Amino acid sequence: MRHLKIATAALACAFALIPAGIATAGTGPAPAPTARTTTAAASTTPSAAGNPASLRARAAGVCTDAYQIGSTGYVTRGGKTVASVKQFYSPSCGQNYGYVWIWQSFRDAVGDYDVTSAVYSYSQDEVLGKRAWANTSAQEFWSNGTRTVNECTAGSGTVRAAGDPAPVGGYSSKRC
């Protein structure tokens, strides 16, 4: 019984030391709409915008400070958009990455598909950092990093649905 009284007194003292004005999530002013947030980087959830902290990005070795450069390109098949193609840049790693996001409407319409993601170097006239996946139903695809920061580049991606004789591809905008 004596130990219980001591434990209760210690616990009461500990709670008395906690300040009453602790800020919690959702308090304070909202950030400006143009402010860059790190919410996506803290999450491992994949997204159409591209999350360099996602599990698949980590598996590809994408540096978590990577952000999109240039404008998004699209892959179309039979007049319908099936994927988005982006290019990302990491200042801390000095690398570029290609990113492909498969649209849900395409995923729902076909079975499995093949995907490639890469960085195209206009300076070298080469596809670099290419990674390929066959017979997949995943949605997010990252290329390997490329040391092309001082070159003109674009994100590159292809998609081939099962039964199609050839892939269709797209590129993000050219960045120099």
N, C-alpha and C positions, 0 to 999 in steps of 0.2 A: 504494500500500500504506500509506503514511503517513496518508492521509486516512481510510482504513478504520479504522486504530487510533484516530485522534482521535474519529471518529464513535462507535465502540464504547465508548470511555471516557466520552464525553458521555452516551450512552444509559444506561450503568451508573450514572452519578452521578444522572441524572434518576430512575431507578427507586429508588435508595437514599433519595431525598427523600420518596417516597410512604409515608405512614404505614401500618403493618400493620393497624390496627384500623378500617378504613373500613367503615361500615355499608352494607349492600346491601339491596335489596328483600327483604322477608320477615323481616328481623331485628328484634329489639326486641319489646316487648309488643304484643299485639293491641289495637286500639282498642275502646272500649266499644261494645256493640251500639247504644246510643242516640246515639252520637257522629255528627255530621253529617260525611260525607266529601266530598271534592272529586274522587273518582276519576271519576265520571260527567262532571263538568265538564271534566276533562282529555281525555276521549275525545270523538271526533266520532260515535260509534256511536249510532244512534237506539235508544230503549228504550220499553217500555210505560209505565215510570215517568215518562218525559219527560226528555230531555237537552237543556238550553238551549244546549249547545255543539255539537249535531249540525249537519250541513251544511244541513239544511232549516230548522232554527231560525235559523242565521246568515243564510240567504237571506231569512228573514222579519224580520230585525232584532231578534231576541230577545236581550235582555241576558243575559250568561252567569251572572249571579248570581240569575236567576229561580228560584223554587222553588214547589212546589204549595201552594195555599191551599184550604181546604175539602176536602170529600170528593169522591171520584170518582163521576161519573154514568155511565149506560150507555145505549147505543142498542140496541134490540131490534127484530128483524124476524122475524115469524112465530114468536114465542115464543123465539127464540134470540138471545143477545147477539152483536152484530156489531162493536161499538166501545166504547171507553172515552172519556169526556169529562172533562177536568180544566181547572182554572183555575190560572194561575201569576202570581206577583207578583215584580217586580224592585225592590228597594229603591234601587239606584243610579240606575235610569232612571225610577222612579216610575210604572211602567206595569203593567197587567194584560194577560194573554194567554190566549186560548183554545187548547186542545190536544185533538186527536182522534187516537186510536191505533186502527187497524183490526185486529181480531183475525185471526189466521192462519187459523182455521177458516172464516171468512167469505171471506177471500181465496182459499182453496183451492176453495170451493164455487161461486163466481161468476166471471164474466169481469172486465170492468172495472166501475167504479162512479164515481159523482159524490160529492164530499165538500165540506162547508163547515165552517169553524171560525171562531168569533167569541167575543165577550164580550157577554153580555146585561146591560144596565144597568136594574135595577128603578127606579132614580131617574128615568131619562129615558124609560123604556118603549121602549128602542131596542136593536137589535142593532148593535154597534159593532166596528170592526176586522175585519169579515168578509172572509175570503178564500175563494175557491171553486176547485175543481178538477173538470174534466169528463173522463170516460173515462180514469181513472187506475187503476193497480194498486199505487200506493205505500201505505205503511203509516202514515206519520207526517205530521201536518198541524198547523201553527201559524198562529194568526191574526196580524194586525198588532197592535202594541201600542196600548193605549187609556189615556187619562189619566182613569181612573175610580177611582183609589185611594181617594178620599173618598166613594164611592158604594156602594150595595148592588149587587153584581154576581154573575154565575155564568158559567162556561165554557159555551159552546153549540156543538153540532155536529149535522150531519145527514149521512145516507148514503142514496144511492139506487142500488140495483143496476141494471145494464142490464136493461131490460124492465119494471121496476117503474114504475107510473104516477106515484108520488109518493115523496118522501124520507121516511125515518123519522128522528126526532131525539131528542136527550137533553141534559141539563143537569147540571153539577156542582152542589154545594150552594150555597145563597145565602150570600154573605159581605158583611158590612157593616163 
